[in-house]
Amino acid sequence: MATFPILRNPNDAFPDSWNKSICILCTSSKQEKDALDALEQKGFENGVIFVPPKDNRDEEWEEKVFQFSDLILFWFDTSEDEKNLAEFGRWAATGKALCGKADAFQSSKIEKLAKEGKLTVSTSMADLIAQVDKKLAKCTQPRELGERQVPAHVWLTPSFQLWVKSVKEVGNRLDAAKLEYSFRVGPGGVFTLYWVIHADVHVTAENRNKSNEIVIGRPDVSMIFAYRTNGPHLMDTDVVLIKEFRSPCRGGDGFVHELPGGSSFKFDPATAPEDAMLGTAAEELEEEAGVKVEGSRMTYHGSKQIASTVCAHHAHLFSVELSEAEMNKIKDDASKKVALGVIEETERTYPEVHKLRDLMKSQLIDFAAIGMINSVLAARFAGGDKAQSANVSSESAPDLWTGLGLQCVIA
């Protein structure tokens, strides 16, 4: 007897919580039974399984089932079931689908859809269930309310966990969610890089629900303000930027000009942010600007959101004062237009060095970069930066407010 609830029709009530969920769509009753038996042998604990009937299908209920399922398992036995094939085409590229078929059954349509979805078509039910077990192995915590509607490949990401944790910490709750999009990279789309959910959040302080917005998530980023002071005038400080083509760029010269930085899939939300992001900061500075700096030289300035009305991720800000030799190397590379970055990942970066006073008048950098630079310099003059350089005196502080305050307002 199955040790997990099996829901087969609209009269079956959804459990209030579960750790994982799967929908089974098979063209034959035999394969359906084989799938359930294999799941029981694997020990599908604290999970729920949806098995829509093959006849008299309720489309409204099925749609609800699809939205609540971490995975949708498709099995084609001896025919291209029209309804199931249509659903496979809809879900193949979403990160929620798994596909299997009888070894003797050939279908160019199924193979094409599977390829587009970065899926491997199994010819063994045991192999297909092994994939289920692998994909859901880390779903060990109960999920309630809207978290049940966030599929495992998104729910398990540190970026989603950090966001939903912040929702709960202030007393709010995620009542409902609909995955609108996920962008997956790596072999078989194993890493979820971006996700977009339509969220229905109960705002406890206002006793109302906010349900007309999307949330965009991605891994947190490390950003590095690398600079070198030049004499007593703050605005003569040399600042390292990275020039890189990024498709969303609007304006300027068509390239993004930003502080060196990036993200990593190795991020562990259980680790202190300073420690978790420090290694990434050092790696990105070397990859994008061409200078290797020990992490011990960097100062951590905390993290903040960059666009909190739409994007959930944080930028973790670090600063480092470069040596004369390090800065000269970057200037030399910049003069030669040396291309750096991880070329095989289509990342092509060009290091640049700008005077701080020029940056404050430039349309090339965005307000996020200006804000990060401002945060570091303000901390230095407030005495909050242990690495404050002896080359810049507090007497140049007026330049800080002129450059970073008035210039931003009236430019």
C-alpha positions, 0 to 999 in steps of 0.5 A: 500500500502506498505510503503517500497520498495519491490524488486522482480527481477534483474531490481529493483535497490537497494536503496543507503541506508537503515536501515534494510533489509529482504528477504522473501522465502515462498512456497506459495503466500498466506504466502508471502502476509501475511508476507508483510501485517504483516511487514506493520502493524509493521511499517517496516520503512526505510527498504527494502524487497527482494521477489525473484520470485518462478519461473524462479529464477535468482541465481546470483541476489538471491545470491546478495540479500542474501548477502545484507539481514539482515534476510532471512525469510523462510516459508514452507507451505505444502512441502519441496520446494527443492530450499528453503530447500537447502538455509535454510540449507545453512543459518540456522546457520549463524545468518541471518535465521528465519524459520516458517511452517504450523502447520500441516506440519511436516518435520524432515529435517527442525527441524534438520536444525533449531536445528543446527542453534539455531532457533525456528520454528514458526507456526504463521506468526505473531510470525515470523514477531514479531521475525523480529521486535525484531531482527531489532528494533535497526537498526535505522541508515542509512547504505550505501555502504558496511555497507548494506552487514553487517547483523544486528547481526554483524552491531549492535555489539559495536565491528563492530561499533568501527571498522567501525567508525575508518575507516570513521574517517581517511577518508576511506570508506567500499565499500563492505563487505562479512560476512565469519563467525560469532560465536554466544553464549547465548540462541538462539545465541543472542550474536555475540562474533566473526565475520569475514568479507572480507572487500573492503576498499577504502584507500583515502590517496592512492586513491585505494581499498584494498580488499584482507583481512579479518577483525576479530572482537570481544569485546574489552578486559580489561587487568590488570597488577597486581604487587607488588614491592620488594625493589629498584630493578625493576626486582624483582617485583612480577607479577601476570599471569593467566595460562589457556588452550586456543585452539589457543595456540602454543608453551610453555607448551600448556597453555596461560600465560597472564595478568588477563583480559577478555571482557563483553557484557555490553560494551557501546561504547558511554561511555568513555573507562576508565569507560566502561572497569573499571568494567570488569577489577575489575571483571576479576581480582577477577574471575581469580586471586581470589583477589577483588580490588576496581576500584579506586585503578586501573590506566588506561593506554589507549587502543591499538590493539593487532594484528592490521593486522588481529584483530580489537579489542583493549586491555584496560590496567589497573594496580594495585599494590597489598598489601602484603596480596593480593599477598601472597594469590595469591602465596598461591593459586598458590602453591596449584594449585587452579583452579579459573575462571567461571567453568560453562563457561569452563573457568579454570584459575590458578593464578601464580606469577613470578619475572619480570626478569624471565618473560623477559627470558621466552617463556611462555608469548607472545609479547603482554603481554611483551608490556603491562607490558613495557607500564605500567613500562615506564609510571611509570618512565616517571612520567605519572603514578599518582600511582607511588610507593615510593618503586621503585626509578628511579635509577632502570630505567636501569633495565627496558630497559635492561629487557624489551628492550635487553632481548626481542631483543636477547632472 
